[in-house]
Amino acid sequence: MRKWIWLIAAAPLAFAAAQTIQHETKTVNIEIPVRVFKGAAFVDTLMLDDFEVWDNDKPQKLEAVYLVKKTNIERREEARAFAPRMARHFTLVFEMSEFDPRLDEGLEFFMNNVLIPGDSLVVVTPMKTYRMRAEASFGQERSQILKRLVGLVRRDILIGNSEYRSLLEDLKGIARNLAGSISGGASSIEGQFSGGSFEEQLQNYAANLSRFEALRQVDEKQFLEFARYLNTIEGQKDVFLFYQREFVPNLDPKIMNQFLGLYNGRVDVILSVMSLFDFSKRDTTFDVEAVKRAFSDSSTAIHFLFLTSQAEAAPGIVMEERTEDVFEPFREMAR
């Protein structure tokens, strides 16, 4: 059964009046969920003196530590008495472009072994946000709720990211056509290029790739707003981020080398192709530290679930992984 160690730290906050130089210092209590493992074993014997909490390079005073199992406090150590809220709030965020059958098993486990009456659940899909609370009758209705939840998640992923998948198929088709033109030799490329076909394919690939990348952007503002919302909720808060491996079509290295050999005199064409198919490591598009801090301030535990799969092979192209700009920030948020 899952257990948490909860820490309560006293953090000073300074407030300054708008038209005076007098400063007033107040203290707020911050709840910090912690799980400590030694190998695969959960450590449940830690005491207050075993922990240190730092904020902005300054040590913070720890007031209490609790060993929590679901909604029950099994052990407590307090410098002074507190009454922490033990209500549980779960959020499932699906940053996915295709429905993975493994979600069936994962959601079934969550509904049957994690969620209990009294818990609240928020499900964020590419289309909508759903909210529910497990009532007293949840045990009898569990199977029906699970079936409806899986159906909603599957539908929203498929419909909400239909443009993403359509653009990906277009990119595959264009890349295959380009590979076929190059494999046909210089005469084939020259014949098509003079008529604009080869150049148009490059332009179409560039336009579709730009639209494809725009759909992959992570909305930092949305994450920050969600963290602020969680900050208004009392109790235990867990967010599960579901993300899956992404790929983008690239020319097979053998095809690329053949192209460079055929067109070593056409610097303009070579540069166009090389720039289009240069999938080097890219920087993330949002402030990871700001988002991470926002969720930490809301006393929320982030869990990152990365679903991996193999890309389908296609003649003349290779599917290169394109996940580092999203994977690394999500993983960092969950640390």
N, C-alpha and C positions, 0 to 999 in steps of 0.2 A: 504494500500500500504506500502511496506517495506521502512523504512528510516534508515539511519545511521548517527551517529555523527562521524565526522573525526577530529582528533587532529593532529597538526603538532608540534613536539617537536624538539628542537635543542640539538643534542647529540655531545659532544666533542670527537674527536678521536686523539690520539697521534701517530705521526710517527717519527721514529728514523732513521737517516742515518746510513748505514751499517758500515762506518769506522770513524764516528765522535760521539761525546757525545752531540751534539746539538739536541734538540728536538723541533719539530714544531707541534703546536696544531691547528687542523682544526675542523670546525663544519659542520656536515651534518644534514639535516632535515629528520626526520623519520615520516612517516604517520601512524597513529594508528586508525584503525576502531573500533568504540565502539557503542554498543547498550545498553541503560539504560531503565529498566522497573520498574514501581511501581505496583506490582501485575501483571496484564495482560496488563496494559496500558503503551505504549511507552512514555517516558519523552522527550519532544522536546523543553523544555524551559531552558536547562542548558547553562551556560555561561563559558567563559574561566577560571574564578576564581573557578568554581565548580570542576575542575579536578586537579589531581596531577599525575605526571609520575615519576617513580623511575627506575633507571638502575644501577645494581650492588650496591644497597643500597645508591645510590646518587640521590638527586632530580634533575630533568631535567627541563629546561626552556621551557614553552609552548609558542608557537608563534602565533597559530591560532586555531580556532575551527569552523567547518562547519556543518550545518544540510543539509544532502544530501538525496534527493528522486530520486531513479534511477540514472539518469545522471545529474540531476539538483541540483544546490546549492540553497537551499531555504532561508538560513540565514547564515551569516558569521560574525565572530568577529576576527580581526587580529591585532597583535602588529605591523606587517608590511605586505605589500601586497604580496600575493602568487597567483600562478595560478595552483592549483592542477588539475591533470589529472583525469577526471571523467569517462573515458572508463571503461567498466565492463568486467571482465574475470572470467568465471565460470569453475570449474573443478569438475567432478563427478567421484569418485573412488569407484569401486565395489569390496570389499573384501568379496565375497560371493561364496558359493559352490553350491547353488541351486537357480534357478530363483524363486522369490517370486511374485505371481500375483499382490501383492500390488504395485509393481514397475510400473505396467501399469498406475495406477491412479496417482502415484507420478510424473512420467515422463510427463504425460499428463498435470498435473497442472503446472509443471515447464515450459514446452514449451508454454502453452497458457497464463500463468499469470506472468511469470518472465522474460523470454528471450524476448528481443526486438531487432529490427534492430540496428546493430553496435556492439552488444555484441559478444564476442568470447567464444567458448565452447570447453573444452577438456574432453574427456570421457576415463577413464582408466579402462579396463576390465582385467580379468585374462589372456587374450590372447594378446590384442593389445591396443594401444593408438590412439584415433581418435581426429582430430582437425577440427573445423568448425567455420565459422563466419556468423552471421545472417546478410544477405544482406538486401537491401531495399525491395526486393521481398519476404522477409521471411514470411510476413503476409499471402500471397496467397499460399505459399508452406508449411505452418506450419503442416498441417495434414500428408502430404507425408513424411516430415522430421521426424515427431514423429513416424510414422509407421516403418520407416527404422531404427531409433535409437533403438526402443524397440526390433526389430528383431535382431540387432547386439548385444545388451546387453544380450538378452536371449541366443543366439547361443554361444557367447563367454563364458558365465558362465557355460553352460552345457558342452561344449567341453573342455574348459580350466581346469575344475575341475573334469573331468571324472575319473581320477585316484583316486582323493580324495574320491569320492562317491563309487568307486569300492572297495577301501580298507576298507571303513566304512562297506560295506555290508559283506566283508570277516570277519571283526572283529565280526560282529553280528552273523554270521554263526558259527564261532569258539566258541564264548561265549555260544551260544545255545547248541552246542555239548558238551561242558564242563559241562554245567548245567544238561544236560540229563544224562551224565555219573555219575555225583554226585548223582542225584536223584535215579539212579538205585541201589545205595548202595555200600558197600565196595567191594563185590564180582565183581560187574560190573567194578569198577575202577581198582581193582587189575588185573582183566583179561585183560583189555585194556592196563594198565600200563606195565604189563610184556611184552606185545607185542610191546610196544613203542607208541601205539596210543595216550594215554593220555598225555604222555610226549611230543610227537610230536605236539599235539594240543597246548600245552603251548608254545613251541618254535615258532610255527607258529604265535600264537597270539603276542608274544613278537616282532618278526620280522616285522609283519604288523603294530603293534603299533608304532614301531620306524620309519617306512616309513611314516606313517600317521602324526606323530608329525613333521617330517621334512617338510612336505607339508604345515603345519600350521605356519611355521616360518615367521615372518614379516621382510621384507628386510629393515633394517635401512639405508643402503647405498642408496637404491633407493629413500627413503623418503627425505634424505638429499640432494640428487641431484635434486629432484623435487623442493625442497624449494629454492635451489640456482637458478634454472631456473625461478621461480616466482619472485625472487629478481631482475631479469633483466627486468621485465615487469612493466610499469607505469600504474597507475589507480587503480580501485577497484578490489580486488581479493578475491574470495570466493571459498573454497574447501568443498565439501560435501562428507563425508566418509560414505559409506553404508556397514554395517556389520550385520551379522545375527547370531542368537543363534546356538551354536555348541554342539553336544552331542557325547559321546563315550560309548559303551556298557560295562556294569559291571554286575557281577553276582548278582542275587537277594540276599538280606541279609539272607533270610531263607535258600537258597541253600548254601551260604557261611558258615553259622552256622552248617548246616548238614555236610558239608565237613570237617570242623574243628573237629567235633565230631568223624567222621569216621576215620580221619587220625591224631589224636593227637599224635601218635607215630612216624609219618614220618615228622620230622622237616624240612627236605630238600624240600619235596613237599609243605608243608604248607608255607614255606618262599617264594618259587617260585610263588605260587598263590597269596599270600598276596602282594608281591612286584609288580606283574603285575597289580593287580586290586586296587592298592592304588592311587586313584585320588585326592590326597590332593592338596591344593592350591599351585600353582607354580608361580615362579617369572617370570616377563616379560623377553624377550630375546633381547630387544633393549633399548638404552638409551633414555628414554622418555624426559628428560629435554633437551638433545641436539636437538632432533627433534622439540620439542615445541619451543625452542629458535630460531631455524632456520626458522620456519614459522613466528614467531613474527618479526624477523628481516626483513622478506620479506613483512611486512605489510599485511599479509594474514589472513582473518577470516576463522576459521575451524568450520565446523558444523558436528556433529556426529549423524547419524541416525541408531539406533539399532533395527533391525527387529526381533521380538520374535515369537516363534511358539512352539507347543507342540511336543515332540518326540513320535514316534509310539511305542506302547507297544508290547512286545514279550514275550512268555513264558520262564520263568527261568532267564530272564535278566532284568535289569533296565538301562535306558539311562540317564547317568549323564551328567549334563551341564559341558562343558569344554571351557569356554569363558573368565574367569577372567584375563588370561595372556595377552589377546588382548583387551578386553573390557575396562579395567581400563586405559591402556595407551591412547587408542583412546579418551576416555572421558576426560582424563586430557589434551590432546592436544586441545580439543574444549573449554576448560574453558577460 
